[in-house]
Amino acid sequence: MFHSKVSFSTIIFVVVLQAVVMVLFCSWYLQLSPCGSTPSDKKVHVLLLSSWRSGSSFMGQVFSQHPSVFYLMEPGFHVWTKHPKSGVRSLRMALRDLFRSLFQCDFSVMDSYMPEHPQLASLFGWIMSRALCSPPACSLTPRNQISNQTLCAKKCNVQGLQGAEQACLTYSHVVLKTVRFFELESLYPLFQDPNLDLRIIHLIRDPRAVYRSREESGWILAHDSAVLLEHRQVPAGEVEYEAIQEICRSHVRINKRATVNAPPFLEDRYRMVRYEDMAQDPLKEIASLYFFLGLEMTTELKEWIYKMTNGNGKGSKQEAFEITSRSAVEVSRAWRTMLPHSKVKRVQEVCKEAMLLLGYRMVDSEEEQEKLDIDLF
């Protein structure tokens, strides 16, 4: 009888060859179904962190319209309205837990904040999410097209939140926008959670422009201001100055925590962007943010960004909470001709540290304020 003999080196070669074939096969198969992983393992989780009237609604749309992004506008609104007599400090843990669940596409957390039989419209600002107007949440808008909010409101308000949860699971990036975190420390457990890959986009704006826009918004921000100020008794004429002071202090805290002796888990996870820089060169700034998050710029998005930042609108009172085509440069400097210098001086006083840290120049006179060829950034 013939007995074949296989050398040890041959066995090793066969084993190595099989391993190489498996790696190549897995690399190809990843395009369809990840080998040894689930879609959630690959997700990037983004917190768009800003303050009221700082351009965060537009920046949210920059992410929402991207075909790889599942976006929710201000889910923290539900926490603050559920506990209207609480202040910022007592709400931050509930806010963090809400965001942790939503980042992982677990919408059962909303049961505590929704009516008994919620509809998609029960989610604050839901029509601002292109993903909620696209399959599998709604068949209206293909993922690679810009959404139409009017049509979405008419055709996509379905019963229950199951569609939103299913949609969330199919995207590589989950972006949540908020104006309700005022420090980073309460978010540390999210940075350290092995199930999350959390990045922070910290959007800031000249506090003089923020103050002017907040004044125009009037009573709409009254409840949020009360929560921000911990329901302190503040004279009516001082509320906006105290609110902008708290906002400026929070920007300083957040930026310093992320950039000065930051804990290791914050490394390469924080990016600050100024609204004014975005207004001057939107495509450059947005492309840089996309790169930071591993997103690609598309032709459709380039055209949409150009259209939305080069329109004739100047951010009127009627447009205050709408995303319309505007001149981003004109909007960014409107405060210089519309805000009395006496108020500008007061904002500069209460926000001096923030302005110095974040790169905003003071103006010393009404003439300097209104001379638009002087660069203040």
C-alpha positions as CSV (number, residue, x, y, z in Angstrom):
1,M,0.0,0.0,0.0
2,F,1.2,3.5,-0.9
3,H,1.6,5.9,2.1
4,S,1.9,9.6,1.3
5,K,4.1,11.7,3.5
6,V,3.3,15.4,4.0
7,S,6.1,17.5,5.4
8,F,5.6,19.9,8.3
9,S,6.5,22.8,6.1
10,T,3.7,21.9,3.6
11,I,1.2,21.8,6.4
12,I,2.3,25.3,7.5
13,F,2.0,26.6,3.9
14,V,-1.5,25.2,3.6
15,V,-2.6,26.8,6.9
16,V,-1.1,30.2,5.9
17,L,-2.7,30.0,2.5
18,Q,-6.1,29.3,4.0
19,A,-5.7,32.2,6.4
20,V,-4.8,34.6,3.5
21,V,-7.8,33.4,1.5
22,M,-10.1,34.0,4.5
23,V,-8.7,37.5,5.0
24,L,-9.3,38.4,1.4
25,F,-12.7,36.9,1.4
26,C,-13.6,38.7,4.6
27,S,-12.4,42.0,3.2
28,W,-14.6,41.6,0.2
29,Y,-17.6,40.4,2.2
30,L,-17.3,43.4,4.5
31,Q,-18.9,45.4,1.7
32,L,-22.1,43.3,2.3
33,S,-22.0,42.0,5.9
34,P,-19.1,42.6,8.3
35,C,-17.2,39.5,9.3
36,G,-17.2,39.0,13.0
37,S,-18.9,42.4,13.7
38,T,-22.2,44.2,13.6
39,P,-23.0,47.5,12.0
40,S,-23.0,49.2,15.4
41,D,-19.4,48.3,15.9
42,K,-18.5,50.6,13.0
43,K,-20.6,53.6,13.9
44,V,-19.2,57.1,14.6
45,H,-21.2,59.0,17.2
46,V,-21.1,62.8,16.9
47,L,-22.3,65.4,19.4
48,L,-22.8,68.8,17.7
49,L,-22.5,71.0,20.8
50,S,-23.3,74.6,20.6
51,S,-25.5,77.3,22.2
52,W,-28.7,79.0,21.1
53,R,-28.6,81.3,18.1
54,S,-25.1,80.2,17.0
55,G,-25.9,78.7,13.6
56,S,-26.3,75.2,15.0
57,S,-29.6,74.5,13.1
58,F,-27.8,75.1,9.8
59,M,-24.7,73.1,10.9
60,G,-27.1,70.4,11.9
61,Q,-28.4,70.3,8.3
62,V,-24.9,70.1,7.0
63,F,-24.8,66.7,8.7
64,S,-28.5,65.7,8.3
65,Q,-28.4,66.0,4.5
66,H,-25.4,63.7,4.3
67,P,-26.4,60.2,3.0
68,S,-24.3,58.5,5.7
69,V,-25.7,60.3,8.7
70,F,-28.7,59.7,11.0
71,Y,-29.4,63.0,12.6
72,L,-31.7,64.2,15.4
73,M,-32.2,67.8,16.3
74,E,-32.2,68.7,19.9
75,P,-33.5,65.5,21.6
76,G,-32.5,67.1,24.9
77,F,-35.5,69.4,24.5
78,H,-37.7,66.6,25.8
79,V,-35.6,66.3,29.0
80,W,-35.9,70.0,29.8
81,T,-39.6,70.2,29.0
82,K,-40.4,67.1,31.1
83,H,-38.7,68.7,34.1
84,P,-39.5,72.4,33.7
85,K,-38.7,73.4,37.3
86,S,-35.2,71.8,37.3
87,G,-32.0,73.5,36.5
88,V,-29.0,72.7,34.3
89,R,-27.0,70.8,37.0
90,S,-29.8,68.5,38.0
91,L,-30.7,67.6,34.4
92,R,-27.3,66.8,32.9
93,M,-27.2,63.1,33.9
94,A,-30.7,62.4,32.5
95,L,-29.6,64.3,29.4
96,R,-26.4,62.2,29.1
97,D,-28.3,58.9,29.6
98,L,-30.8,59.9,26.8
99,F,-27.9,60.6,24.4
100,R,-26.2,57.4,25.3
101,S,-29.3,55.4,24.3
102,L,-30.0,57.4,21.2
103,F,-26.4,57.0,20.0
104,Q,-26.9,53.3,20.2
105,C,-30.3,53.6,18.3
106,D,-32.3,52.6,21.3
107,F,-35.5,54.7,21.1
108,S,-37.2,52.9,24.1
109,V,-35.5,55.7,26.2
110,M,-38.0,58.1,24.7
111,D,-40.9,56.3,26.4
112,S,-40.3,58.5,29.5
113,Y,-40.8,61.7,27.4
114,M,-43.3,60.8,24.8
115,P,-47.1,60.5,24.8
116,E,-48.6,57.0,25.2
117,H,-48.9,56.4,21.5
118,P,-46.2,58.6,19.9
119,Q,-46.0,59.5,16.3
120,L,-42.8,60.5,14.5
121,A,-43.9,64.1,15.0
122,S,-43.6,63.6,18.7
123,L,-39.8,63.9,18.2
124,F,-38.8,67.6,18.5
125,G,-37.7,69.0,15.1
126,W,-38.2,65.6,13.4
127,I,-38.7,67.0,9.9
128,M,-35.1,68.5,10.2
129,S,-33.8,64.9,9.9
130,R,-33.4,63.8,6.3
131,A,-33.0,60.2,7.7
132,L,-36.6,60.3,9.1
133,C,-37.8,61.3,5.6
134,S,-35.9,58.5,3.9
135,P,-36.2,54.7,3.8
136,P,-36.6,52.7,6.0
137,A,-38.3,55.4,8.1
138,C,-40.2,56.8,5.2
139,S,-40.1,56.2,1.4
140,L,-40.3,59.8,0.4
141,T,-36.6,60.9,0.0
142,P,-33.8,58.8,-1.5
143,R,-30.7,59.0,0.7
144,N,-28.6,60.8,-1.8
145,Q,-31.2,63.6,-2.3
146,I,-31.8,66.8,-0.2
147,S,-35.0,66.4,1.8
148,N,-38.1,68.6,1.4
149,Q,-39.3,69.4,4.9
150,T,-42.8,70.5,3.8
151,L,-43.4,67.2,2.0
152,C,-41.8,65.2,4.8
153,A,-44.3,66.7,7.3
154,K,-47.2,65.7,5.1
155,K,-46.1,62.2,4.2
156,C,-43.8,60.8,6.8
157,N,-45.5,61.3,10.2
158,V,-46.1,57.6,10.9
159,Q,-47.3,56.0,14.2
160,G,-44.6,54.9,16.6
161,L,-40.9,55.3,16.7
162,Q,-39.9,51.8,15.3
163,G,-39.1,53.3,11.9
164,A,-36.8,55.8,13.4
165,E,-35.0,53.1,15.4
166,Q,-34.7,50.8,12.3
167,A,-33.4,53.7,10.2
168,C,-30.8,54.7,12.8
169,L,-29.3,51.1,12.7
170,T,-28.6,51.4,9.0
171,Y,-26.3,54.5,9.1
172,S,-22.6,54.7,9.7
173,H,-22.8,58.0,11.6
174,V,-25.2,59.1,14.3
175,V,-25.2,62.9,14.9
176,L,-27.1,64.5,17.7
177,K,-27.3,68.3,18.1
178,T,-27.7,70.0,21.4
179,V,-27.4,73.4,23.1
180,R,-27.9,71.9,26.6
181,F,-24.5,70.7,27.8
182,F,-22.3,73.3,29.5
183,E,-19.3,71.2,30.4
184,L,-17.6,68.0,29.2
185,E,-17.1,66.2,32.5
186,S,-20.6,64.7,32.5
187,L,-19.9,63.2,29.1
188,Y,-16.8,61.4,30.2
189,P,-18.6,58.0,30.6
190,L,-19.7,58.3,27.0
191,F,-16.1,58.8,25.8
192,Q,-15.0,55.8,27.8
193,D,-17.9,53.6,26.7
194,P,-16.4,50.8,24.4
195,N,-19.6,50.7,22.5
196,L,-19.3,54.4,21.4
197,D,-16.9,56.2,19.2
198,L,-17.8,59.7,20.3
199,R,-16.6,62.9,18.7
200,I,-17.4,66.5,19.6
201,I,-18.0,69.3,17.1
202,H,-18.0,72.5,19.3
203,L,-19.7,75.3,17.3
204,I,-19.2,78.8,18.7
205,R,-20.2,82.3,17.5
206,D,-19.3,85.8,18.4
207,P,-21.3,86.5,21.6
208,R,-22.3,89.9,20.4
209,A,-24.0,88.3,17.4
210,V,-25.6,85.7,19.7
211,Y,-26.9,88.4,22.0
212,R,-28.5,90.3,19.2
213,S,-30.2,87.1,17.8
214,R,-31.4,86.1,21.3
215,E,-33.0,89.6,21.7
216,E,-34.9,89.0,18.5
217,S,-36.0,85.6,19.6
218,G,-37.7,87.0,22.7
219,W,-40.1,84.9,24.7
220,I,-39.3,81.7,22.7
221,L,-36.1,81.3,24.8
222,A,-37.6,82.3,28.1
223,H,-38.0,78.8,29.5
224,D,-34.5,77.7,28.4
225,S,-33.0,80.9,30.0
226,A,-34.7,80.1,33.2
227,V,-33.3,76.5,33.3
228,L,-29.9,77.9,32.3
229,L,-29.9,80.4,35.2
230,E,-31.2,77.7,37.6
231,H,-34.5,79.6,38.0
232,R,-32.7,82.4,39.9
233,Q,-34.7,85.7,40.4
234,V,-33.0,88.0,37.9
235,P,-34.3,91.5,36.9
236,A,-35.9,91.4,33.5
237,G,-33.3,93.7,32.0
238,E,-30.5,91.6,33.2
239,V,-31.7,88.1,32.0
240,E,-30.1,88.2,28.6
241,Y,-26.8,89.5,29.9
242,E,-26.6,86.8,32.6
243,A,-27.6,84.2,30.0
244,I,-24.9,85.2,27.5
245,Q,-22.4,85.3,30.4
246,E,-23.2,81.7,31.3
247,I,-23.0,80.7,27.7
248,C,-19.6,82.3,27.3
249,R,-18.3,80.7,30.5
250,S,-19.4,77.3,29.2
251,H,-17.5,77.7,25.9
252,V,-14.4,78.5,27.9
253,R,-14.8,75.5,30.2
254,I,-15.5,73.1,27.3
255,N,-12.6,74.4,25.1
256,K,-10.1,74.4,27.9
257,R,-11.1,71.0,29.1
258,A,-10.6,69.6,25.6
259,T,-7.4,71.3,24.8
260,V,-5.4,72.0,28.0
261,N,-4.1,68.9,29.8
262,A,-7.1,67.0,28.4
263,P,-7.6,63.4,29.5
264,P,-6.3,60.8,27.0
265,F,-9.7,59.7,25.9
266,L,-10.4,63.2,24.5
267,E,-7.4,63.1,22.2
268,D,-8.4,63.6,18.5
269,R,-12.1,63.6,19.5
270,Y,-12.8,67.4,19.8
271,R,-13.0,70.0,17.1
272,M,-14.0,73.6,17.6
273,V,-15.4,75.6,14.7
274,R,-16.3,79.3,14.6
275,Y,-19.5,80.3,12.8
276,E,-17.7,83.2,11.3
277,D,-15.0,81.0,9.7
278,M,-17.7,78.8,8.3
279,A,-19.5,81.9,6.9
280,Q,-16.3,83.1,5.2
281,D,-15.4,79.8,3.5
282,P,-18.2,77.3,4.1
283,L,-17.0,74.6,1.7
284,K,-13.5,74.6,3.2
285,E,-14.7,74.5,6.8
286,I,-17.4,71.9,6.2
287,A,-15.1,69.7,4.2
288,S,-12.6,69.8,7.1
289,L,-15.3,68.7,9.5
290,Y,-16.4,65.9,7.2
291,F,-12.8,64.7,7.0
292,F,-12.5,64.8,10.8
293,L,-15.5,62.5,11.0
294,G,-14.7,60.2,8.1
295,L,-17.4,61.5,5.8
296,E,-17.0,62.3,2.1
297,M,-18.2,65.5,0.4
298,T,-20.7,64.9,-2.4
299,T,-21.5,67.0,-5.4
300,E,-25.1,67.4,-4.2
301,L,-23.9,68.6,-0.8
302,K,-21.5,71.1,-2.4
303,E,-24.3,72.6,-4.5
304,W,-26.7,72.7,-1.5
305,I,-24.1,74.3,0.8
306,Y,-23.3,77.0,-1.8
307,K,-26.9,77.7,-2.3
308,M,-27.7,78.0,1.4
309,T,-24.8,80.3,2.2
310,N,-24.9,82.6,-0.8
311,G,-28.6,83.6,-0.9
312,N,-30.1,87.1,-0.5
313,G,-31.5,86.5,2.9
314,K,-29.9,88.3,5.9
315,G,-31.4,86.4,8.8
316,S,-34.5,88.4,9.5
317,K,-36.6,88.1,12.6
318,Q,-39.1,86.0,10.5
319,E,-36.4,83.6,9.4
320,A,-34.9,83.3,12.9
321,F,-35.7,79.6,13.3
322,E,-35.8,78.5,9.7
323,I,-33.1,77.1,7.4
324,T,-33.3,79.4,4.3
325,S,-30.9,80.5,1.7
326,R,-29.0,83.5,3.1
327,S,-25.8,85.4,2.8
328,A,-23.7,83.8,5.5
329,V,-21.3,86.7,5.6
330,E,-24.1,89.3,5.9
331,V,-25.7,87.3,8.7
332,S,-22.4,86.9,10.6
333,R,-21.8,90.6,10.8
334,A,-25.4,92.0,11.1
335,W,-24.9,92.8,14.8
336,R,-22.4,95.4,13.9
337,T,-25.0,97.7,12.4
338,M,-28.1,96.6,14.3
339,L,-26.9,96.3,18.0
340,P,-26.5,99.6,19.9
341,H,-22.9,100.1,21.0
342,S,-23.9,100.4,24.7
343,K,-25.1,96.8,24.5
344,V,-22.0,95.7,22.7
345,K,-19.9,97.1,25.4
346,R,-21.9,95.3,28.1
347,V,-21.6,91.9,26.2
348,Q,-17.9,92.5,25.8
349,E,-17.6,93.0,29.6
350,V,-19.4,89.8,30.6
351,C,-17.7,87.7,27.8
352,K,-14.2,89.1,27.9
353,E,-12.5,85.9,28.8
354,A,-14.3,83.9,26.1
355,M,-13.7,86.5,23.4
356,L,-10.0,86.6,24.1
357,L,-9.7,82.8,24.2
358,L,-11.8,82.1,21.1
359,G,-10.3,84.9,19.0
360,Y,-12.9,87.7,18.9
361,R,-11.6,91.3,18.9
362,M,-13.2,94.0,21.0
363,V,-14.5,97.3,19.5
364,D,-13.9,100.4,21.5
365,S,-16.3,102.8,19.7
366,E,-19.4,102.9,17.6
367,E,-17.4,104.0,14.6
368,E,-15.1,101.0,14.9
369,Q,-18.0,98.7,15.4
370,E,-19.8,99.9,12.2
371,K,-16.6,100.0,10.0
372,L,-17.1,96.7,8.3
373,D,-13.7,96.6,6.6
374,I,-12.2,96.1,10.1
375,D,-11.8,92.3,10.7
376,L,-12.9,91.4,14.2
377,F,-12.0,87.6,14.0
